[in-house]
Amino acid sequence: QVQLVESGGGLVQTGGSLRLSCTASGRFSLGAMGWFRQAPGKEREFVAGINWLSRSLNYANDVQGRFSISRDNAKIAVYLQMNSLKPEDTAVYYCAMRRGLVVSDPRLYEHWGQGTQVTVSS
């Protein structure tokens, strides 16, 4: 049983920062981990991803330069540092894992966390 546990969400003002964490446990084949978000009434969208072995990074256009994804191999953890937050970043943020390389389609990820709420006030 694979378990992904996110933490670090909360309420922050426009321009503020938050750091999300996601720790994995269980048995799995780890190729990539990613962060997605889903705002009310919208589809789940890709935010950032990291290929585990190469550590190559991918970002959605609207977070490039503001968000940074990183990993800790010893802890099997992935982090999302979010700076210069905007109200449109408000969403539930999910951590996800897949065997293959990073892709932006959430349907191709096998394992998901429960989500953590990020709210950015204007």
Rosetta silent file (secondary structure, phi, psi, omega in degrees, C-alpha in Angstrom):
SEQUENCE: QVQLVESGGGLVQTGGSLRLSCTASGRFSLGAMGWFRQAPGKEREFVAGINWLSRSLNYANDVQGRFSISRDNAKIAVYLQMNSLKPEDTAVYYCAMRRGLVVSDPRLYEHWGQGTQVTVSS
SCORE:     score description
SCORE:     0.000 S_00000001
   1 L     0.000  121.683  179.636    0.000    0.000    0.000 S_00000001
   2 L   -91.921  135.006  177.850    1.480    3.304   -1.104 S_00000001
   3 E  -128.968  128.449  174.178    0.784    6.335    1.014 S_00000001
   4 E  -115.545  126.795 -177.033    1.560    9.938    0.131 S_00000001
   5 E  -122.560  118.631  179.301    1.088   12.477    2.891 S_00000001
   6 E   -96.496  155.849  173.417    1.129   16.191    2.170 S_00000001
   7 E  -155.225  166.085  173.596    1.568   19.027    4.627 S_00000001
   8 L   106.891   -4.649  178.108    2.297   22.730    4.658 S_00000001
   9 L   -70.530  172.929  178.606   -0.823   24.280    3.218 S_00000001
  10 E   163.556 -166.054 -179.699   -2.529   27.268    4.787 S_00000001
  11 E  -105.710  131.280 -178.895   -3.685   30.842    4.405 S_00000001
  12 E  -143.917  153.659  177.951   -1.272   33.474    3.141 S_00000001
  13 E   -82.363  159.791  176.014   -1.524   36.991    1.766 S_00000001
  14 L   -53.205  133.407 -178.445   -0.745   37.940   -1.817 S_00000001
  15 L    91.085   -9.054 -178.767    3.008   38.003   -2.315 S_00000001
  16 L   -80.769 -176.193 -176.789    3.631   35.575    0.521 S_00000001
  17 L  -131.931  151.578  171.808    5.291   32.169    0.538 S_00000001
  18 E  -144.031  154.205  175.882    4.453   28.627    1.546 S_00000001
  19 E  -125.715  118.999  177.639    6.356   25.356    1.428 S_00000001
  20 E   -95.296  146.426  177.464    4.511   22.132    0.801 S_00000001
  21 E  -126.721  149.848  176.669    5.927   18.753    1.731 S_00000001
  22 E  -144.035  124.881  179.907    4.986   15.257    0.618 S_00000001
  23 E  -117.052  135.797 -178.187    6.397   12.060    2.078 S_00000001
  24 E  -106.397  144.413  174.447    5.941    8.642    0.502 S_00000001
  25 E  -142.323  160.819 -178.588    5.791    5.276    2.229 S_00000001
  26 L   106.968 -165.628  179.732    5.075    1.726    1.162 S_00000001
  27 L  -107.350  128.233 -177.134    6.307   -0.308   -1.783 S_00000001
  28 L  -161.218  161.658  171.094    6.486    1.409   -5.141 S_00000001
  29 L  -105.117  114.307 -170.856    8.478    1.933   -8.292 S_00000001
  30 L  -102.511  113.429  174.764    9.398    5.572   -8.302 S_00000001
  31 L  -105.422  -42.557 -177.546   10.045    7.316  -11.575 S_00000001
  32 E  -154.215  154.190  171.224    8.685   10.763  -10.908 S_00000001
  33 E  -127.977  149.299 -177.034    6.755   12.814   -8.410 S_00000001
  34 E  -143.823  164.552  173.124    4.665   15.819   -9.138 S_00000001
  35 E  -115.450  133.752  175.757    2.465   18.486   -7.670 S_00000001
  36 E  -124.750  165.186  174.547   -0.991   19.206   -9.030 S_00000001
  37 E  -143.161  154.890  179.732   -3.704   21.592   -7.936 S_00000001
  38 E  -141.570  117.339  176.377   -7.436   21.814   -8.253 S_00000001
  39 L   -92.148  158.121 -179.564   -9.494   24.944   -7.705 S_00000001
  40 L   -55.632  129.361  177.545  -13.272   24.783   -7.159 S_00000001
  41 L    78.858    3.436 -178.772  -15.086   24.085  -10.420 S_00000001
  42 L  -119.196  163.144  177.613  -11.868   23.489  -12.332 S_00000001
  43 L   -78.146  157.998  175.783   -9.975   20.447  -13.508 S_00000001
  44 L   -68.535  133.720 -176.081   -6.898   19.195  -11.745 S_00000001
  45 E  -128.131  150.510  179.485   -3.831   20.793  -13.319 S_00000001
  46 E   -70.650  137.970  176.615   -0.116   20.125  -13.352 S_00000001
  47 E  -112.779  -54.612 -176.985    2.044   22.485  -11.312 S_00000001
  48 E  -160.524  154.866  178.363    5.515   20.976  -11.147 S_00000001
  49 E  -149.800  157.198  179.016    7.280   17.645  -11.398 S_00000001
  50 E  -136.309  129.714  173.531   10.645   16.051  -10.777 S_00000001
  51 E   -80.034  125.951 -164.676   12.170   12.981  -12.386 S_00000001
  52 L   -65.663  -45.397 -175.755   13.590   11.080   -9.449 S_00000001
  53 L   -75.831  -47.758 -175.848   16.875    9.747  -10.832 S_00000001
  54 L   -81.388  -18.639 -175.158   17.915   12.603  -13.088 S_00000001
  55 L    61.995   18.972  175.441   16.370   15.289  -10.864 S_00000001
  56 L   -70.275  147.608 -170.230   15.240   17.099  -13.991 S_00000001
  57 E  -117.051  150.852  175.600   12.429   19.543  -13.314 S_00000001
  58 E  -136.690  141.775 -179.523    9.262   20.592  -15.082 S_00000001
  59 E  -135.687  147.326  168.153    6.973   23.528  -14.329 S_00000001
  60 L   -68.536  150.796 -175.469    3.679   24.853  -15.565 S_00000001
  61 L   -58.874  -38.129 -172.982    4.081   28.179  -17.341 S_00000001
  62 L   -80.660   -2.152  175.411    2.140   30.179  -14.778 S_00000001
  63 L  -116.694   -8.450  179.792    4.329   29.091  -11.843 S_00000001
  64 L   -54.574  129.659  179.181    7.702   29.179  -13.608 S_00000001
  65 L    88.070  -14.765  178.530   10.038   31.465  -11.694 S_00000001
  66 L  -111.023  -35.359 -178.649    7.794   31.571   -8.606 S_00000001
  67 E  -107.435  151.379  178.715    7.604   27.918   -7.545 S_00000001
  68 E  -140.271  127.046  178.893   10.442   25.502   -7.007 S_00000001
  69 E  -103.188  142.637  177.733   10.231   21.711   -6.664 S_00000001
  70 E  -148.593  170.119 -178.065   12.895   19.660   -4.941 S_00000001
  71 E  -139.504  159.695  173.212   13.321   16.211   -3.460 S_00000001
  72 E  -125.341  107.616 -174.250   15.023   14.370   -0.616 S_00000001
  73 L   -67.176  -35.486 -177.940   15.958   10.871   -1.734 S_00000001
  74 L   -66.229  -35.624 -178.338   16.713    9.596    1.774 S_00000001
  75 L   -93.962   -6.283 -170.643   13.282   10.596    3.051 S_00000001
  76 L    48.920   58.775 -177.076   11.449    9.847   -0.196 S_00000001
  77 E  -130.172  150.382  175.294   10.006   13.322    0.045 S_00000001
  78 E  -130.003  145.509 -175.095    9.207   16.044   -2.420 S_00000001
  79 E  -126.189  153.202  174.495    8.775   19.727   -1.667 S_00000001
  80 E  -132.108  106.449  175.439    7.157   22.661   -3.387 S_00000001
  81 E   -87.144  120.967 -176.628    8.437   26.094   -2.425 S_00000001
  82 E  -116.309  116.839  179.593    5.865   28.659   -3.504 S_00000001
  83 L  -116.449  164.230  178.199    6.856   32.315   -3.588 S_00000001
  84 L    49.758   48.109 -175.694    5.103   35.459   -4.804 S_00000001
  85 L   -66.560  146.125 -178.912    1.760   33.783   -4.313 S_00000001
  86 L  -121.514  157.487  177.730   -1.292   35.160   -6.078 S_00000001
  87 H   -56.059  -32.037  179.965   -5.011   34.716   -5.358 S_00000001
  88 H   -72.478   -5.970  173.088   -5.269   32.569   -8.484 S_00000001
  89 H   -82.665   -7.081 -179.984   -2.911   30.060   -6.843 S_00000001
  90 L   -62.331  125.329 -176.826   -5.685   29.229   -4.391 S_00000001
  91 E  -178.733  171.396  165.613   -6.501   25.526   -4.693 S_00000001
  92 E   -87.764  128.211 -178.874   -6.134   22.132   -3.112 S_00000001
  93 E  -102.428  132.703 -177.798   -2.615   20.946   -3.877 S_00000001
  94 E  -119.597  142.189  171.765   -1.954   17.251   -4.428 S_00000001
  95 E   -96.028  142.598 -178.984    1.221   15.225   -4.470 S_00000001
  96 E  -142.648  156.513 -177.937    1.384   12.388   -6.998 S_00000001
  97 E  -135.503  144.546  173.929    3.738    9.574   -7.987 S_00000001
  98 E  -145.052  160.854 -179.694    4.230    7.522  -11.113 S_00000001
  99 L   -71.441  -37.212 -175.115    6.608    4.840  -12.411 S_00000001
 100 L   -85.873 -165.847 -179.460    7.525    6.736  -15.566 S_00000001
 101 L   -78.390  168.151 -178.213    8.906   10.179  -16.204 S_00000001
 102 L   -59.984  131.720  170.569    7.115   13.402  -15.412 S_00000001
 103 L  -135.182  162.285 -176.380    4.046   14.092  -17.502 S_00000001
 104 L   -93.099   -9.460 -178.033    1.387   16.746  -17.062 S_00000001
 105 L   -81.988  114.692 -177.562   -1.645   14.461  -17.432 S_00000001
 106 H   -63.617  -22.455 -179.395   -2.935   13.603  -13.935 S_00000001
 107 H   -67.321  -15.759 -176.622   -4.562   10.427  -15.283 S_00000001
 108 H   -95.597    7.579  177.148   -1.109    8.914  -15.766 S_00000001
 109 L  -101.187  134.275 -173.301   -0.131    9.057  -12.089 S_00000001
 110 L   -86.225  -29.546 -173.013   -0.724    5.912  -10.061 S_00000001
 111 E  -129.684  143.343 -175.867   -0.633    7.259   -6.529 S_00000001
 112 E  -136.615  148.150  170.357   -2.046   10.375   -4.915 S_00000001
 113 L   -84.519  179.870 -175.437   -2.009   12.148   -1.597 S_00000001
 114 L   -84.673  -14.560  178.017   -5.082   13.453    0.138 S_00000001
 115 L    96.589  151.220  176.415   -4.416   17.091   -0.742 S_00000001
 116 E  -137.584  135.344 -175.143   -3.643   20.219    1.241 S_00000001
 117 E   -80.719  132.341  171.902   -5.496   23.517    0.953 S_00000001
 118 E  -120.700  123.807  179.794   -3.639   26.652   -0.094 S_00000001
 119 E  -124.801  124.847  179.620   -5.555   29.915    0.143 S_00000001
 120 E  -113.197  117.025 -177.605   -4.081   33.215   -0.995 S_00000001
 121 E   -90.394  147.788 -178.638   -5.965   36.299    0.135 S_00000001
 122 L   -92.702    0.000    0.000   -5.924   39.527   -1.846 S_00000001
